[in-house]
Amino acid sequence: MQSNIHISVVTPVYGCAGCLPELHRRLTETLSTITQQYEIIMVNDASPDDAWDVIQLLASKDNRVKGINLSRNFGQHYAITAGLDYVKGDWVVVMDCDLQDQPEEIVKMYSKAMTGFDVVFGRRHSRCDNVLKKMSSRLFHRIFEYFTEQKSDETIANFGVYSKSVIDNVRRLREHNRCFPLFVRWVGFKIGEINIEHAPRQLGNSAYNLHKLLRLAINIVVSHSNKPLRLAIKVGFFMSIIAFIYGLYLIGRYIFWGVPVAGWTSVMVSIYFVAGLLLGNMGMLGLYIGKIFDE
């Protein structure tokens, strides 16, 4: 068993078994230019192909390769968490296995980290994805920004270099709904970014479609923001105010001009007024529950 590991690489594996030998070769060549003390942790997230067999073969030929085999498909961010639980390096690289995150870019990010950064994210200034993937990613980040009120960069994903201090603190966060880049930003530390080259996907298709991205966005928003509750309060009281003003208008017409009020009109005004109060109060109750959850 190796000790004094300097760099650990964690990569979740799903649907890209054919990329793993090339990924291993390029990682070995790249990391060797930085240090000989490194490890590569591949986490098989119940990949539908023979990824686990490939990982075992690589590990049998290179003792610096470690494999983790999940019992079922838990998702990318859970797989990353599983890998982080076993890293030993002073620095940790998290990357995808499909070779869109190019191993050669690790040197560039590591060099920037050595200038005094605890985290260096790779910014994909020119993404090699199809139009639908770019649009769905942009929609995800806009929803995320609006509800969490945090700046989000769609050109930044998981690929980056992270110090041991950052990873140790991220590992303490055991929430069910997980988003690795968000956790990294939340724990603080000095964060840097650098432009990297993004490569076309070698094999397979992305596991993230529009539906999954929206579901991820909703889960993150619900877990990290109470803005939807505040919106419910505003909408509820706005409905009540409009209904109240319209009710005063109807009463005024009846008193001063003798215009009779139709039965259904008064009923609708009453319904909207009460519904608005209920919606606002439910939102306020939700905020109290949210504060309990925060504590």
C-alpha positions as CSV (number, residue, x, y, z in Angstrom):
1,M,0.0,0.0,0.0
2,Q,1.4,3.4,-1.0
3,S,1.9,6.1,1.6
4,N,2.6,9.8,1.3
5,I,0.3,10.2,-1.7
6,H,0.6,13.7,-3.2
7,I,-2.2,13.7,-5.8
8,S,-5.4,11.6,-5.8
9,V,-7.6,11.4,-8.8
10,V,-11.3,10.6,-8.4
11,T,-13.4,9.8,-11.4
12,P,-17.0,8.4,-11.4
13,V,-17.5,5.8,-14.1
14,Y,-20.7,5.2,-16.0
15,G,-21.2,4.1,-19.6
16,C,-17.6,4.7,-20.7
17,A,-15.7,1.4,-20.2
18,G,-14.0,1.8,-23.5
19,C,-12.4,5.1,-22.4
20,L,-10.8,3.8,-19.2
21,P,-7.6,2.3,-20.6
22,E,-6.9,5.5,-22.5
23,L,-7.8,7.6,-19.5
24,H,-5.4,5.6,-17.4
25,R,-2.6,6.0,-19.9
26,R,-3.0,9.7,-20.2
27,L,-3.4,10.2,-16.4
28,T,-0.2,8.2,-15.8
29,E,1.8,10.2,-18.3
30,T,0.4,13.5,-16.9
31,L,0.7,12.8,-13.2
32,S,4.2,11.5,-13.6
33,T,5.3,14.9,-14.7
34,I,4.2,16.3,-11.3
35,T,4.9,13.5,-8.9
36,Q,5.4,9.7,-8.7
37,Q,3.3,9.6,-5.5
38,Y,-0.3,9.5,-6.9
39,E,-3.3,7.3,-7.0
40,I,-6.3,6.9,-9.4
41,I,-9.6,6.0,-7.8
42,M,-12.3,4.9,-10.3
43,V,-15.8,4.6,-8.9
44,N,-18.0,2.3,-10.9
45,D,-21.6,3.7,-10.5
46,A,-23.2,0.4,-11.7
47,S,-22.2,1.1,-15.3
48,P,-24.3,-0.9,-17.7
49,D,-21.1,-2.0,-19.7
50,D,-18.1,-4.0,-18.4
51,A,-16.5,-1.0,-16.7
52,W,-15.9,-2.9,-13.4
53,D,-14.0,-5.7,-15.3
54,V,-11.8,-3.0,-17.0
55,I,-11.2,-1.3,-13.6
56,Q,-10.1,-4.5,-12.0
57,L,-7.8,-5.3,-14.9
58,L,-6.2,-1.8,-14.7
59,A,-5.8,-2.2,-10.9
60,S,-4.1,-5.6,-11.3
61,K,-1.5,-4.1,-13.7
62,D,-1.0,-0.8,-11.7
63,N,-1.2,-0.7,-7.9
64,R,-1.8,3.0,-8.0
65,V,-5.3,2.3,-9.5
66,K,-8.0,1.7,-6.9
67,G,-11.6,0.6,-7.8
68,I,-14.8,1.1,-5.9
69,N,-17.9,-0.8,-7.1
70,L,-21.2,0.6,-6.0
71,S,-24.1,-1.8,-5.5
72,R,-26.4,0.1,-7.8
73,N,-26.5,3.4,-9.8
74,F,-26.6,6.1,-7.2
75,G,-25.6,9.1,-9.4
76,Q,-22.5,11.1,-10.3
77,H,-22.3,13.2,-7.1
78,Y,-22.8,10.1,-4.8
79,A,-20.0,8.3,-6.8
80,I,-17.7,11.3,-6.3
81,T,-18.5,11.2,-2.5
82,A,-17.6,7.5,-2.4
83,G,-14.3,8.2,-4.1
84,L,-13.5,11.2,-1.8
85,D,-14.0,9.0,1.3
86,Y,-10.9,6.9,0.3
87,V,-8.5,9.6,-1.0
88,K,-5.1,9.9,0.7
89,G,-3.6,12.7,-1.4
90,D,-2.5,16.2,-0.3
91,W,-4.3,17.3,-3.5
92,V,-7.4,15.8,-5.1
93,V,-8.4,16.0,-8.7
94,V,-12.1,15.3,-9.6
95,M,-12.9,14.6,-13.2
96,D,-15.2,12.8,-15.6
97,C,-14.1,9.5,-17.2
98,D,-15.3,10.3,-20.8
99,L,-12.1,12.2,-21.7
100,Q,-14.0,15.4,-22.2
101,D,-12.1,16.5,-19.1
102,Q,-8.6,16.1,-20.5
103,P,-5.9,14.7,-18.1
104,E,-3.3,17.0,-19.6
105,E,-5.1,20.1,-18.2
106,I,-4.4,18.9,-14.6
107,V,-0.9,20.3,-14.9
108,K,-2.3,23.7,-15.7
109,M,-4.7,23.7,-12.8
110,Y,-2.1,22.3,-10.4
111,S,0.4,25.0,-11.3
112,K,-2.2,27.7,-10.5
113,A,-3.1,26.0,-7.2
114,M,0.6,26.2,-6.3
115,T,0.4,30.0,-6.5
116,G,-1.8,30.1,-3.3
117,F,-5.2,28.7,-4.2
118,D,-7.0,25.9,-2.2
119,V,-9.4,25.2,-5.2
120,V,-8.8,25.7,-8.9
121,F,-11.8,25.0,-11.1
122,G,-11.4,24.3,-14.8
123,R,-13.4,26.7,-16.9
124,R,-14.5,25.2,-20.2
125,H,-14.3,28.4,-22.3
126,S,-15.3,26.5,-25.4
127,R,-17.6,23.5,-24.6
128,C,-17.6,20.6,-27.1
129,D,-21.2,19.6,-26.4
130,N,-24.3,19.5,-28.6
131,V,-26.7,22.4,-28.7
132,L,-29.4,20.6,-26.5
133,K,-26.8,19.8,-23.8
134,K,-25.6,23.4,-23.8
135,M,-29.2,24.8,-23.6
136,S,-30.2,22.4,-20.8
137,S,-27.1,23.2,-18.9
138,R,-27.7,26.9,-19.3
139,L,-31.3,26.5,-18.1
140,F,-30.2,24.5,-15.1
141,H,-27.8,27.3,-14.0
142,R,-30.3,30.1,-14.6
143,I,-32.8,28.3,-12.3
144,F,-30.1,27.6,-9.8
145,E,-29.0,31.2,-9.7
146,Y,-32.5,32.6,-9.4
147,F,-33.6,30.5,-6.5
148,T,-30.3,30.1,-4.5
149,E,-29.2,33.7,-5.2
150,Q,-25.7,32.5,-5.8
151,K,-23.6,33.1,-8.8
152,S,-23.3,30.0,-11.0
153,D,-21.0,29.5,-14.0
154,E,-22.2,27.0,-16.6
155,T,-18.7,26.6,-18.0
156,I,-17.5,25.1,-14.6
157,A,-18.4,21.5,-13.6
158,N,-16.6,19.1,-11.3
159,F,-13.2,19.1,-13.0
160,G,-10.7,20.8,-10.7
161,V,-7.9,20.5,-8.2
162,Y,-8.7,20.6,-4.5
163,S,-6.5,20.8,-1.4
164,K,-6.8,18.2,1.3
165,S,-8.3,20.8,3.7
166,V,-11.2,21.5,1.2
167,I,-11.9,17.8,0.7
168,D,-11.8,17.1,4.4
169,N,-14.5,19.7,5.0
170,V,-16.6,18.6,2.0
171,R,-16.5,15.0,3.4
172,R,-18.2,16.3,6.6
173,L,-21.2,17.3,4.6
174,R,-23.4,14.2,4.4
175,E,-26.7,15.7,3.0
176,H,-28.8,13.4,0.9
177,N,-29.1,15.9,-1.9
178,R,-25.6,16.4,-3.2
179,C,-23.9,18.8,-5.5
180,F,-20.1,18.6,-5.3
181,P,-19.2,22.0,-6.8
182,L,-21.8,23.8,-4.6
183,F,-20.3,22.1,-1.5
184,V,-16.8,23.2,-2.5
185,R,-17.9,26.8,-2.8
186,W,-20.0,26.6,0.4
187,V,-17.1,25.5,2.6
188,G,-15.1,28.6,1.6
189,F,-11.3,28.7,1.1
190,K,-9.5,30.5,-1.7
191,I,-10.9,29.6,-5.1
192,G,-9.3,30.2,-8.5
193,E,-10.4,29.5,-12.0
194,I,-8.5,28.8,-15.2
195,N,-9.4,28.2,-18.8
196,I,-9.0,24.7,-20.0
197,E,-9.6,22.9,-23.3
198,H,-12.8,20.8,-23.4
199,A,-12.7,17.7,-25.7
200,P,-15.5,16.0,-27.6
201,R,-17.1,13.0,-25.9
202,Q,-15.3,9.8,-27.0
203,L,-17.9,7.2,-26.3
204,G,-21.6,7.0,-25.2
205,N,-24.0,9.7,-24.3
206,S,-24.2,12.0,-21.3
207,A,-26.4,10.6,-18.5
208,Y,-27.7,14.1,-17.8
209,N,-30.7,15.0,-20.0
210,L,-33.0,18.0,-19.5
211,H,-35.3,16.1,-17.2
212,K,-32.5,15.0,-14.9
213,L,-30.9,18.4,-14.9
214,L,-34.2,20.0,-13.9
215,R,-34.7,17.4,-11.2
216,L,-31.2,18.1,-9.9
217,A,-31.9,21.8,-9.9
218,I,-35.1,21.4,-7.9
219,N,-33.4,19.1,-5.4
220,I,-30.6,21.6,-4.9
221,V,-33.0,24.6,-4.6
222,V,-35.2,22.8,-2.1
223,S,-32.1,21.8,-0.1
224,H,-30.2,25.1,-0.1
225,S,-32.8,27.9,-0.5
226,N,-36.0,29.1,1.0
227,K,-36.7,31.5,-1.8
228,P,-39.7,29.5,-3.1
229,L,-41.3,29.9,0.3
230,R,-40.7,33.6,0.2
231,L,-42.2,33.8,-3.2
232,A,-45.3,31.9,-1.9
233,I,-45.7,34.5,0.8
234,K,-45.4,37.4,-1.7
235,V,-47.8,35.8,-4.2
236,G,-50.3,34.9,-1.4
237,F,-50.4,38.4,0.1
238,F,-50.5,40.0,-3.3
239,M,-53.6,37.9,-4.2
240,S,-55.2,39.0,-0.9
241,I,-54.4,42.7,-1.4
242,I,-55.8,42.7,-5.0
243,A,-58.9,40.8,-3.8
244,F,-59.3,43.3,-0.9
245,I,-59.0,46.3,-3.1
246,Y,-61.4,44.9,-5.6
247,G,-63.8,44.1,-2.8
248,L,-63.7,47.7,-1.6
249,Y,-64.3,48.9,-5.2
250,L,-67.4,46.7,-5.4
251,I,-68.7,48.0,-2.1
252,G,-68.1,51.6,-3.1
253,R,-70.0,51.1,-6.4
254,Y,-72.9,49.6,-4.5
255,I,-73.0,52.4,-1.8
256,F,-72.4,55.4,-4.0
257,W,-73.8,54.4,-7.4
258,G,-76.2,51.7,-6.4
259,V,-74.6,49.1,-8.7
260,P,-75.6,45.7,-7.4
261,V,-72.9,43.1,-6.8
262,A,-73.5,39.7,-8.5
263,G,-73.4,36.8,-6.2
264,W,-70.6,34.9,-8.0
265,T,-68.4,38.0,-8.0
266,S,-68.5,38.4,-4.2
267,V,-67.9,34.7,-3.8
268,M,-64.8,34.8,-6.1
269,V,-63.4,37.9,-4.4
270,S,-63.8,36.1,-1.0
271,I,-62.2,32.9,-2.3
272,Y,-59.2,34.8,-3.7
273,F,-58.8,36.9,-0.5
274,V,-58.9,33.8,1.7
275,A,-56.8,31.7,-0.6
276,G,-54.1,34.4,-0.7
277,L,-54.0,34.6,3.1
278,L,-53.7,30.8,3.3
279,L,-50.9,30.7,0.7
280,G,-49.0,33.4,2.5
281,N,-49.4,31.8,5.8
282,M,-48.4,28.4,4.5
283,G,-45.2,30.0,3.1
284,M,-44.5,31.7,6.4
285,L,-45.0,28.4,8.2
286,G,-42.6,26.8,5.7
287,L,-40.0,29.4,6.5
288,Y,-40.2,28.5,10.2
289,I,-39.8,24.9,9.4
290,G,-36.9,25.8,7.1
291,K,-35.2,27.7,9.9
292,I,-35.6,24.6,12.1
293,F,-34.0,22.5,9.3
294,D,-31.1,25.0,9.0
295,E,-30.4,24.8,12.8
